[in-house]
Amino acid sequence: MRRSANKRLQEADEAGEAMAPPRVLLAEDDAEMRELVASSLRRDGFEVVELRDGGELFDHIGVSWVGPRDHRRPDLVISDVRMPGFSGLEILDILRQADWALPVILITAFGDADLHQEAQRLGAAAVFDKPFDLDDLRTAAIFYARPPER
């Protein structure tokens, strides 16, 4: 059974726990696709930071990594594979080399067996080939997003 992020927040509130919504960095260079995914995740209770390309994603992750302690780290990254700046695979590789255990879901219009194998080798949580079922992506996001540590 799939629990939405809203449901998890409601349960935490009822238990008297303060819990921030899961934070997702969404990097997608196609504006329509980015808006579609972002609005869907927001309806599920996620805080979504929309990023236009791999360069913006890299910059945002860097701030989360070395920024001030009050800067909230993301719980999940959803990234297109082919984008200007850094590709989704390059971002995934950078995160793994730095030993930062942040789940990364990749989406791609160019998903061949080699790409899927490389994504798996680098530790991608999931890879979705476009066009994908938005409900499947939402379910994966809910599964992989982790609440921030207190």
MOQUI-V135211 format. One record per residue. N is the residue number from 0. RES is the residue in one small letter. SS is DSSP state (2 for helix, 1 for strand, 0 for the rest). PHI is phi as a letter, one per 20 degrees, with the letter a starting at -180 (none if undefined). PSI is psi in radians with two decimals (NA if undefined). Layout:
N&RES&SS&PHI&PSI  N&RES&SS&PHI&PSI
This chain:
0&m&0&none&2.32  1&r&0&e&2.21  2&r&0&d&2.29  3&s&0&f&2.83  4&a&2&f&-0.61  5&n&2&g&-0.75  6&k&2&f&-0.74  7&r&2&f&-0.71  8&l&2&f&-0.72  9&q&2&f&-0.77  10&e&2&f&-0.70  11&a&2&f&-0.70  12&d&2&f&-0.74  13&e&2&f&-0.52  14&a&0&e&0.01  15&g&0&m&0.32  16&e&0&e&2.42  17&a&0&e&2.22  18&m&0&b&2.15  19&a&0&f&2.65  20&p&0&f&2.58  21&p&0&g&2.40  22&r&1&d&2.17  23&v&1&d&2.29  24&l&1&e&2.10  25&l&1&d&1.92  26&a&1&d&2.02  27&e&0&b&2.18  28&d&0&e&-0.25  29&d&0&e&1.95  30&a&2&g&-0.71  31&e&2&f&-0.74  32&m&2&f&-0.75  33&r&2&g&-0.79  34&e&2&f&-0.71  35&l&2&f&-0.87  36&v&2&f&-0.78  37&a&2&f&-0.81  38&s&2&f&-0.63  39&s&2&f&-0.78  40&l&2&f&-0.65  41&r&2&f&-0.66  42&r&2&f&-0.47  43&d&0&e&0.02  44&g&0&n&0.15  45&f&0&e&2.61  46&e&1&e&2.13  47&v&1&d&2.21  48&v&1&d&1.99  49&e&1&e&2.24  50&l&1&c&2.43  51&r&0&e&-0.30  52&d&0&a&3.13  53&g&2&f&-0.52  54&g&2&f&-0.79  55&e&2&f&-0.69  56&l&2&f&-0.81  57&f&2&g&-0.81  58&d&2&f&-0.76  59&h&2&f&-0.70  60&i&2&f&-0.70  61&g&2&g&-0.74  62&v&2&f&-0.72  63&s&2&f&-0.58  64&w&2&f&-0.88  65&v&2&d&0.05  66&g&0&f&-3.06  67&p&0&f&2.66  68&r&0&g&-0.48  69&d&0&e&-0.08  70&h&0&f&2.07  71&r&0&f&2.22  72&r&0&f&2.66  73&p&0&f&2.76  74&d&0&e&-0.31  75&l&1&a&2.55  76&v&1&d&2.31  77&i&1&d&2.12  78&s&1&c&2.44  79&d&1&f&2.70  80&v&0&e&-0.91  81&r&0&e&1.93  82&m&0&b&2.80  83&p&0&f&2.71  84&g&0&n&-1.94  85&f&0&d&2.53  86&s&0&e&2.85  87&g&2&g&-0.64  88&l&2&f&-0.66  89&e&2&f&-0.73  90&i&2&f&-0.79  91&l&2&g&-0.76  92&d&2&f&-0.76  93&i&2&f&-0.78  94&l&2&f&-0.73  95&r&2&f&-0.69  96&q&2&f&-0.57  97&a&0&e&-0.01  98&d&0&m&0.62  99&w&0&e&1.93  100&a&0&e&1.37  101&l&0&d&2.12  102&p&1&f&2.41  103&v&1&c&2.17  104&i&1&d&2.23  105&l&1&d&2.51  106&i&1&c&2.49  107&t&1&b&2.59  108&a&0&e&-0.05  109&f&0&c&0.79  110&g&0&e&1.66  111&d&0&d&3.08  112&a&2&f&-0.68  113&d&2&f&-0.74  114&l&2&f&-0.79  115&h&2&f&-0.71  116&q&2&f&-0.77  117&e&2&f&-0.73  118&a&2&f&-0.73  119&q&2&f&-0.75  120&r&2&g&-0.65  121&l&2&e&-0.11  122&g&0&n&0.41  123&a&0&g&2.43  124&a&0&f&-0.66  125&a&1&a&2.77  126&v&1&c&2.24  127&f&1&d&2.24  128&d&1&e&2.31  129&k&0&f&2.46  130&p&0&f&2.48  131&f&0&d&2.87  132&d&0&f&2.04  133&l&2&g&-0.61  134&d&2&f&-0.62  135&d&2&f&-0.71  136&l&2&f&-0.75  137&r&2&f&-0.74  138&t&2&f&-0.76  139&a&2&f&-0.72  140&a&2&f&-0.77  141&i&2&f&-0.70  142&f&2&f&-0.78  143&y&2&e&-0.39  144&a&0&f&2.35  145&r&0&d&2.41  146&p&0&f&2.62  147&p&0&f&2.56  148&e&0&f&2.54  149&r&0&d&NA
